[in-house]
Amino acid sequence: MHGGEWFQQRTLVTDSSAETLQKCFGLAPIHNPNSYSVIEACSDHLPGIPQVAVFDTAFHSKLPQEATRYAQRLDLARKHGFRKYGFHGLSYSYVLARSAELLGKPIGSVGFITCQMAPVDRA
C-alpha cells in the first residue's frame, strides 16, 4: 500500500489506523482500495485475528528531503503535498537484505544501485 505521510512503517490495523488507511486511497487509487478490501475480507472472515498493514513506500520514507522534491515551486509543493515517495520498497528491502546476507556483510555497510525491470510484450 501507499502510506503517504501517515505511515512510514508496518502498522497494526486498528479502528483508528483503518480510518487513516482509507484516507490514503487517493494516493494510489488502483492499489490502495484493493489492498484495503483484503483487510475488510479478513476482518469479516477472521474476526479477532490481528492484521498488520505494510507499505511499499515505507522503504523510501527516509530519503533526504531534496530527493523527495519535484522541479516545482516549493510553496506549491507544500500547499498541495506534492513529493516523491518511491515505490516497490518491499521488493527493494528484500533485495538489499538478501544481497547483504549473500555477501556476508552487515546491511548498513553495503550500497547498491538497483532498478525494477518488467518484461516487454513483443507481440
C-alpha positions in Angstrom: 0.0 0.0 0.0 1.0 3.6 -0.4 1.1 5.1 3.1 1.7 8.7 2.2 2.8 10.9 5.1 0.8 8.9 7.6 2.6 5.5 7.5 6.4 5.0 7.4 6.5 1.6 8.9 4.3 -1.5 9.3 1.2 -0.8 11.3 -1.2 -2.9 13.3 -4.7 -2.5 11.8 -7.0 -0.9 14.4 -10.2 1.1 14.0 -8.1 4.3 14.1 -5.4 3.1 11.6 -8.1 1.7 9.3 -9.7 5.1 9.2 -6.4 6.7 8.2 -5.7 3.9 5.7 -8.9 4.9 3.9 -7.5 8.5 3.6 -4.7 7.0 1.6 -7.0 5.7 -1.2 -6.4 8.8 -3.4 -2.6 8.3 -3.3 -2.8 5.0 -5.2 -6.4 4.7 -6.4 -5.8 1.4 -8.2 -3.8 -0.3 -5.4 -4.9 1.0 -2.1 -8.7 0.4 -2.3 -8.0 -3.2 -3.5 -5.5 -3.8 -0.7 -7.9 -2.4 1.8 -10.6 -4.8 0.6 -8.4 -7.7 1.7 -8.2 -6.2 5.2 -12.0 -5.9 5.2 -12.4 -9.5 4.0 -10.0 -10.8 6.6 -11.9 -8.8 9.3 -15.2 -10.3 8.2 -14.0 -13.9 7.9 -11.3 -14.0 10.7 -12.7 -11.7 13.4 -10.3 -11.0 16.2 -7.2 -12.1 14.3 -4.6 -9.2 14.3 -3.7 -7.8 10.9 -0.7 -5.7 10.0 -0.5 -3.3 7.1 2.8 -2.9 5.3 3.6 -0.1 2.9 5.6 -0.2 -0.3 6.5 3.5 0.3 8.0 2.9 3.8 11.4 1.8 2.5 11.9 5.2 0.9 10.4 7.3 3.7 13.8 8.3 5.0 15.0 9.8 1.7 16.8 13.2 2.2 14.3 16.0 1.7 16.0 17.2 -1.5 15.4 13.7 -3.0 11.7 14.0 -2.4 11.2 17.2 -4.4 10.0 17.6 -7.9 11.2 20.5 -10.1 8.5 22.9 -9.0 7.9 25.9 -6.7 8.4 24.9 -3.1 5.3 26.8 -1.9 3.1 24.9 -4.3 4.6 21.6 -3.3 4.0 22.3 0.3 0.4 23.7 -0.2 -0.7 20.6 -2.2 1.5 18.0 -0.6 3.4 17.1 -3.8 6.5 14.9 -3.2 8.2 11.8 -4.4 7.6 8.7 -2.3 9.4 5.9 -4.0 7.7 2.6 -4.8 8.4 -1.1 -4.8 10.0 -0.7 -1.4 9.0 -4.2 -0.2 11.0 -5.7 -3.1 14.0 -3.3 -2.6 14.1 -4.1 1.1 14.3 -7.8 0.4 16.9 -7.4 -2.3 19.1 -5.3 -0.1 18.8 -7.6 2.9 19.3 -10.8 0.8 22.3 -9.3 -1.0 24.0 -8.3 2.2 23.4 -11.7 3.6 24.9 -13.4 0.5 27.9 -11.1 0.7 28.2 -11.9 4.4 28.2 -8.1 5.3 26.0 -6.1 7.6 23.2 -4.4 5.8 24.4 -0.9 6.8 27.8 -1.5 5.2 26.5 -2.2 1.6 25.2 0.1 -1.0 23.6 -0.9 -4.3 22.1 0.7 -7.3 19.0 -1.3 -8.2 16.2 -1.0 -10.7 12.9 -2.7 -11.1 12.5 -4.2 -14.6 9.5 -5.6 -16.3 9.3 -7.9 -19.3 8.3 -6.3 -22.6 5.5 -7.8 -24.6 6.8 -8.1 -28.1 3.6 -9.5 -29.6 
